[in-house]
Structures are given as structure tokens and as C-alpha cells.
């Protein structure tokens, strides 16, 4: 099926170059595309009039010229253009600059991977061919800055792009419509935010070499401000991924719970605390946890509101943990797991009472929760911030938050004697997910785990508690559920 293609030209004070750009678009491209549309971002010159006159002279019905009533900025102008393309039902849109810095002659090469379904985004790169950028007139300071920033962004995200800062791009509208680009900045680092969003969605990005051209066009980018904004955006993304603060523009998760694989994580410590070949009731069961327990020969009964299928599981029950457990009175388990569960429940005490009823003699309950007194959150409070996010300690689905003291008190109140408490490391493997197996990530995690062990209240990301029934407290049936 033939794909509907549009070319989107961003223009600002480009009256001297806009016609040349239009004339350089290959005739084969003009024949193929549905529309070429120009968004003149409230230029002070006659950019839109120059384009309109050329349109009328050529009699091109495919060319649309729109002048914004006010200046929206580089990013704001792109937002408007992409929304326009989505509403028009295009399959592919190419971003071209009206100042002539990017060669329209390269449009067939830019379009090819998208037309063939090989990518969701294609970037024209001036850095793919060694020496081409400098030969094309890129100033040395811009070349060095481009290289340094690209290397940093690749390191931070795990990408392997040759250039993050080319404005010559083409997108699949199916992919673009799935990311919240409308929440991005109106400034020049809009392009980098889109790359992060594409990478986070694991969309395919292809680069093609393009020629470099620097003429007498005016550059409106403040280099130092631009670099500072890029560092800020990368920091925001990392903070969002680990759950310290929420940034809606990066809230792209698909809803699947991401297990922490570090040996110092709550998931690893919970699995380690369960003996082999034991019977396990996993409340809030997730697939990876169940698989790990089954590999130890455990007989696992899982309970979760969302249906789950795991090979080798004894039984899975779809159930709301706010309601009484659908288990018979004589069902007893060697271990009951409540991993990252209690913070989601209004009736956490009720679940603890029921868990006690289904724990076998000499059985153990294993619980984990986030530490709301973590140093990062203390610092945020000092700065007047307490923002919920999509994951982490301040997950927006959490209805209860615990310190070490309050978590211990809750467990003790409902008839359990604590046998051990462990503090976990910050999940650096999620923070640097594309470098999770790197030696430096493992080293940082190891060092931090030492701090979490020494001073749990301050440095533990989560607490993992192993407890047993305390025979010296009231029987569970006389404790009133709240």
C-alpha cells in the first residue's frame, strides 16, 4: 500500500533562502509526496510571501504556506507541524529547514527506510562520513561541541548515534503519534527530547549520511544555553526512570512491572530468602519473581489483579488484594511474599491478618516496601518538592508510604516477629539500563549497597523484612480489620 508522505519545512526569517530550498526538492519527490507545507514562525521578513509568490508562479497545489501569528520557537513550531500532519492522516513526515542548511537533494535517501518499513525515524547525519562535516564548513567549535554532546547523550541513553543534533529528520507518524511530543520544550533541544522518547519506546532509528553546508544563514542557537538544557533533559530522564520525580513527557512505560535484577535489589533478596522446594503464596505475584521461585523447585500460588501465565506455577488467582483472600481455611504455606505490595493497599493491615492465617507452622512472611525517608526524598522535601511519578518510591499508585520505623511497627502490630531487615541499593541497573552489565554500574551498586547496609534509614532504597508469627501476641481472629 502506497504511503502518504508530507514534507514539513520550518522557517524563520528565511526570505532569502526559502525559494532555493523549494527549487532544490527533486522532481521525483514532488511527484511522490502528498503535500509540502511550510510553517513560517512569525518571521520579521517576508518569508511567507516569498513562498506564496513562488507557489503561485509554479502553480503548485501541493504547497501550503502557513504563517504563525506569533513566534512559537523551534520546538513549538515543530509541534504545530506534527499535529497538522497527524490530523491530515499522513504516514510519513520529513522535517526540512528553510534556511538551506540541509540538502533537499538527499530527500530520497532520507525517505527510503521509512517507505520500506525499516525504521520509525530516520536522521540525516553529517558525522557518518569521516571528515565530511569539517569539509562542508562546520566551524571547529561546533564540530567539537557536537561530538562531545553526542558522546554524552549516547553514554547516558545507551544509543549509538553518530549525531544527536541534526535537524534533518523523517518520522513514521505511527511512531510519532505514540510519544507525547506536545509536552516537549519549545526551545532548540526539542529534537533531543524526541530522540529520548523514541529510544524509550524502543523505536528503530536509522541514520543516513548527508552533506554539510554552512553558508551565511543566521544561527539563533545559544550554544551554552543549548548544552545546559541538554544536560538538564538527560538528568530529568534519568530521575524519571528511577522514580525520584515524574516528568510526563517521559511517562512512556507500557504498564509492565520491571523487575530489579541486581543482587542487592529487593527482588533478589526476596528470592534468596525463600528456601528451595518450599510452598509459596506470592501476593501481588509478577512473572519474573514467579519464574525465579519455580527454578528453585518451589510450588508457587500467585495472586494478582492482573492475569498472569507462568509455566510451572501451581495456581494463579486473579483477585483484588483489598478483598478477603479466596483461600480455604486449611491452606497453609511455608512462605508468603508481599513484595512491593503493602504500599498499594488502603487495607494493608487486613492483608497481614489474612497472611498470618495462611502461614504454616514455622513459616515465614517476606515483605518489601520503599523507604520514603531516602536521602533523595529528604533533599527534595528540603527544596519544597514531593512529586509522585510512574514508578519508584513515589509511585502515583502508592496510597501508603513507610519509613523503617513505621514499617517495623506495622509488621509487629499484626502479630509478626521480625527476624531480619535488609536495605537495598538504588536500582542503578534501571537508571543506566543500557549499561546494566557494565563494571562501573556493578561497582557503584556494590558501594551503595554498603551504605544501605550501614545506615538503612538514610540510604536504603527499599526494606526487605523476613518475619515469623510471634506466638506472644493476640490471635489474628481477634484483631479487627480496618
CORRA-V293989 format. One record per helix or strand of 3 or more residues. SS is the DSSP state (a for helix, b for strand). FROM is the first residue (numbers start at 1). TO is the last residue. If there is no record, write none. Layout:
ss:SS from:FROM to:TO
ss:SS from:FROM to:TO
This chain:
ss:b from:5 to:11
ss:a from:18 to:24
ss:a from:27 to:32
ss:b from:35 to:40
ss:a from:47 to:58
ss:b from:63 to:67
ss:a from:73 to:87
ss:b from:92 to:97
ss:a from:104 to:115
ss:b from:121 to:125
ss:a from:132 to:135
ss:a from:140 to:157
ss:b from:169 to:172
ss:a from:173 to:176
ss:a from:181 to:183
ss:a from:190 to:200
ss:b from:205 to:209
ss:a from:223 to:242
ss:a from:248 to:250
ss:a from:266 to:273
ss:b from:279 to:283
ss:a from:287 to:295
ss:b from:299 to:304
ss:b from:315 to:318
ss:b from:333 to:339
ss:a from:342 to:344
ss:a from:348 to:357
ss:b from:359 to:371
ss:a from:375 to:382
ss:a from:404 to:413
ss:b from:416 to:423
ss:a from:428 to:431
ss:a from:433 to:435
ss:a from:439 to:454
ss:a from:456 to:459
ss:b from:462 to:469
ss:a from:476 to:478
